[in-house]
Amino acid sequence: MGSVNDRQLHARKDCVQAAIAPFPKRVLAFRRYPGSTPTVKLEEAFVNPNGQYITLSHCWGSHQTLVTTTGTIHERRRGILWKYIPKTYQDSIEICLELGTQYLWIDSVCIMQDDREDWQIESTRMADIYENSYITIAATKAKNGDAGLFSETRSSFAAQPLPKQPSDTASSTAYIRQKIRHDIGQGHPVADRAPLLSRGWVFQERLLAPKVLHFCDVELVWE
């Protein structure tokens, strides 16, 4: 009985450590008010230096529509209009709110892209940032920030009921769907199905993050 309680105690400690950790230098902070889109701003001054935040792993694509620079950081601190936030970021914020977290770290917004000193300092902290995150949201199927996290389920992957035979007396109904292939890269190039996984830097994000939720083309994958 004692060993079971010990395991439960360690599990609870691990959970608390994952939930409460030092904040990165900057995070996106947001709130949702009834009847309106979330209010979003770049937060730097924390009343409590420790808390719960989520990280985003994503592909920038050929361009990035929302970045923080020395010329935009003051505006980012005041607030970012929802309509100017890329779809992948919007979806990630919505997921954070559903999970009860109000802070999100995104490299393009939380590191000043044209400040060499800021980039050098913050990029060396990325390992800690991902390791201390509550969870990492991975935009695995998105080629850029405008693609969003979610996909429409193709009809072949939607569960369909098997027609019952006259002799079938079972009260339950069986459903079938097309088998989902998980062997990305074997006849299904990574760059097509999961662009994020073709990027080398993602390896450290997947390795260090305590939990990763992949938004893929036909399913969610928990890692």
C-alpha positions as CSV (number, residue, x, y, z in Angstrom):
1,M,0.0,0.0,0.0
2,G,2.9,2.3,0.8
3,S,4.5,1.9,-2.6
4,V,1.2,2.9,-4.3
5,N,0.9,6.0,-2.2
6,D,4.5,6.9,-3.0
7,R,3.9,6.6,-6.7
8,Q,0.8,8.8,-6.4
9,L,2.7,11.4,-4.5
10,H,5.5,11.5,-7.1
11,A,2.8,11.8,-9.8
12,R,1.2,14.7,-8.1
13,K,4.6,16.4,-7.6
14,D,5.4,15.9,-11.3
15,C,2.0,17.4,-12.2
16,V,2.5,20.4,-10.1
17,Q,6.0,21.0,-11.4
18,A,4.7,20.8,-15.0
19,A,1.9,23.2,-14.2
20,I,3.8,25.9,-12.3
21,A,7.2,26.9,-13.8
22,P,9.2,30.1,-14.4
23,F,7.6,32.2,-17.2
24,P,9.7,33.0,-20.2
25,K,10.8,36.6,-20.6
26,R,7.7,37.3,-22.8
27,V,4.4,35.4,-23.4
28,L,1.2,36.2,-25.2
29,A,-1.5,36.9,-22.5
30,F,-5.2,36.8,-23.3
31,R,-8.6,36.9,-21.8
32,R,-12.0,36.1,-23.1
33,Y,-15.1,38.2,-22.4
34,P,-18.6,37.1,-23.1
35,G,-19.8,38.0,-26.6
36,S,-16.4,39.1,-27.9
37,T,-13.1,37.7,-29.3
38,P,-10.2,37.2,-26.9
39,T,-8.1,40.3,-26.0
40,V,-4.5,39.6,-26.6
41,K,-1.3,41.4,-25.7
42,L,2.4,40.7,-25.2
43,E,3.1,40.4,-21.5
44,E,6.5,41.0,-19.9
45,A,5.9,42.4,-16.4
46,F,4.6,39.5,-14.3
47,V,3.2,40.0,-10.8
48,N,4.1,36.3,-10.2
49,P,7.2,35.1,-12.0
50,N,5.9,31.5,-12.0
51,G,2.8,30.1,-13.7
52,Q,1.4,27.9,-16.3
53,Y,2.0,28.5,-20.0
54,I,1.7,26.6,-23.3
55,T,4.2,26.6,-26.2
56,L,3.5,26.5,-30.0
57,S,5.5,24.5,-32.4
58,H,4.8,25.6,-36.0
59,C,6.1,26.3,-39.5
60,W,6.6,29.9,-40.4
61,G,6.2,29.3,-44.1
62,S,7.4,31.7,-46.8
63,H,6.3,34.7,-44.7
64,Q,5.2,35.6,-41.2
65,T,2.4,38.1,-40.8
66,L,2.8,38.6,-37.0
67,V,6.3,39.2,-35.6
68,T,7.7,41.4,-32.8
69,T,10.5,43.8,-33.7
70,T,12.1,46.8,-32.0
71,G,9.6,48.9,-33.9
72,T,6.4,46.9,-32.9
73,I,7.1,45.8,-29.4
74,H,5.5,48.8,-27.8
75,E,2.4,48.2,-29.9
76,R,2.4,44.5,-29.0
77,R,2.4,45.4,-25.3
78,R,-0.7,47.5,-25.6
79,G,-2.6,44.9,-27.5
80,I,-3.0,42.9,-30.7
81,L,-6.2,43.0,-32.6
82,W,-7.7,39.6,-33.2
83,K,-8.1,40.2,-36.9
84,Y,-4.4,40.7,-37.3
85,I,-3.5,37.4,-35.6
86,P,-2.7,34.4,-38.0
87,K,-5.3,31.6,-38.0
88,T,-2.8,29.1,-36.5
89,Y,-2.2,31.5,-33.6
90,Q,-5.9,32.1,-33.1
91,D,-6.7,28.4,-33.0
92,S,-3.8,27.9,-30.5
93,I,-5.2,30.7,-28.2
94,E,-8.6,29.1,-28.3
95,I,-7.1,25.7,-27.3
96,C,-5.2,27.4,-24.4
97,L,-8.4,29.0,-23.2
98,E,-10.3,25.6,-23.4
99,L,-7.4,24.1,-21.3
100,G,-7.7,26.9,-18.7
101,T,-4.4,28.5,-19.6
102,Q,-4.1,32.2,-20.5
103,Y,-0.5,32.3,-21.6
104,L,1.1,31.2,-24.9
105,W,4.7,31.3,-26.0
106,I,5.3,31.7,-29.8
107,D,8.9,32.3,-31.0
108,S,8.0,34.9,-33.7
109,V,6.1,37.1,-31.3
110,C,7.9,36.5,-28.0
111,I,11.4,37.1,-29.4
112,M,12.3,40.4,-31.1
113,Q,13.3,39.3,-34.6
114,D,15.5,42.2,-35.5
115,D,17.3,42.6,-32.1
116,R,20.5,40.5,-32.3
117,E,21.1,40.5,-28.5
118,D,17.5,39.6,-27.6
119,W,17.5,36.8,-30.2
120,Q,20.8,35.4,-28.9
121,I,19.6,35.4,-25.3
122,E,16.1,34.1,-25.8
123,S,17.1,31.4,-28.4
124,T,19.5,29.9,-25.8
125,R,16.6,29.7,-23.4
126,M,14.3,27.8,-25.8
127,A,15.2,24.4,-24.3
128,D,14.0,25.6,-20.9
129,I,11.0,27.2,-22.4
130,Y,9.7,24.0,-24.0
131,E,10.8,21.8,-21.1
132,N,8.9,24.0,-18.5
133,S,5.7,24.3,-20.6
134,Y,2.5,22.7,-19.5
135,I,2.0,21.3,-23.0
136,T,3.2,22.0,-26.6
137,I,0.6,22.5,-29.3
138,A,2.1,21.3,-32.6
139,A,0.6,22.6,-35.8
140,T,1.9,19.5,-37.5
141,K,-0.2,19.6,-40.7
142,A,0.1,23.4,-41.3
143,K,2.5,24.7,-43.8
144,N,2.3,28.3,-42.5
145,G,0.7,30.5,-39.9
146,D,-2.5,31.0,-42.0
147,A,-3.4,27.3,-42.3
148,G,-4.8,26.9,-38.8
149,L,-4.8,23.8,-36.6
150,F,-8.0,22.1,-37.6
151,S,-8.9,20.0,-40.6
152,E,-12.2,18.9,-42.1
153,T,-12.6,15.1,-41.7
154,R,-12.7,13.5,-45.1
155,S,-15.8,11.3,-45.6
156,S,-13.7,8.1,-46.0
157,F,-12.5,8.6,-42.4
158,A,-15.9,9.4,-40.9
159,A,-17.4,6.4,-39.0
160,Q,-20.2,4.7,-40.9
161,P,-22.7,2.2,-39.3
162,L,-22.6,-1.4,-40.6
163,P,-26.0,-2.4,-41.9
164,K,-27.6,-5.0,-39.7
165,Q,-28.6,-8.4,-41.1
166,P,-32.1,-9.7,-40.5
167,S,-30.7,-12.4,-38.2
168,D,-28.7,-9.9,-36.2
169,T,-30.3,-9.6,-32.7
170,A,-27.6,-7.4,-31.1
171,S,-28.8,-4.1,-29.7
172,S,-25.6,-2.3,-30.4
173,T,-24.4,-1.0,-33.8
174,A,-20.9,-1.5,-35.2
175,Y,-19.1,1.4,-37.0
176,I,-16.3,1.3,-39.5
177,R,-14.0,3.8,-41.2
178,Q,-11.0,3.8,-43.5
179,K,-7.8,2.9,-41.6
180,I,-5.6,5.9,-40.8
181,R,-2.0,5.4,-41.9
182,H,0.6,6.4,-39.3
183,D,3.6,5.5,-41.3
184,I,4.3,9.1,-42.4
185,G,7.1,9.0,-45.0
186,Q,6.3,5.6,-46.6
187,G,4.3,6.6,-49.6
188,H,3.1,9.7,-47.8
189,P,5.9,12.3,-47.9
190,V,6.4,14.1,-44.6
191,A,6.4,17.5,-46.4
192,D,2.9,16.8,-47.7
193,R,1.2,15.3,-44.7
194,A,3.2,16.8,-41.8
195,P,5.3,19.7,-42.9
196,L,6.3,20.5,-39.3
197,L,8.0,17.1,-38.9
198,S,10.3,17.8,-41.9
199,R,12.0,20.7,-39.9
200,G,15.1,19.9,-38.0
201,W,14.6,22.2,-35.1
202,V,11.4,20.5,-34.2
203,F,13.3,17.5,-32.9
204,Q,14.4,19.4,-29.7
205,E,10.9,20.7,-29.2
206,R,9.4,17.2,-29.3
207,L,12.2,15.8,-27.2
208,L,12.0,18.5,-24.4
209,A,8.3,19.2,-24.2
210,P,6.6,17.1,-21.4
211,K,3.6,16.6,-23.6
212,V,2.9,17.4,-27.3
213,L,-0.5,17.5,-29.0
214,H,-0.2,17.2,-32.8
215,F,-2.9,18.6,-35.0
216,C,-2.5,16.3,-38.1
217,D,-4.4,16.1,-41.4
218,V,-6.9,13.4,-40.3
219,E,-6.4,13.1,-36.5
220,L,-5.0,14.4,-33.3
221,V,-1.8,12.6,-32.0
222,W,-0.8,12.7,-28.4
223,E,2.9,12.4,-27.7
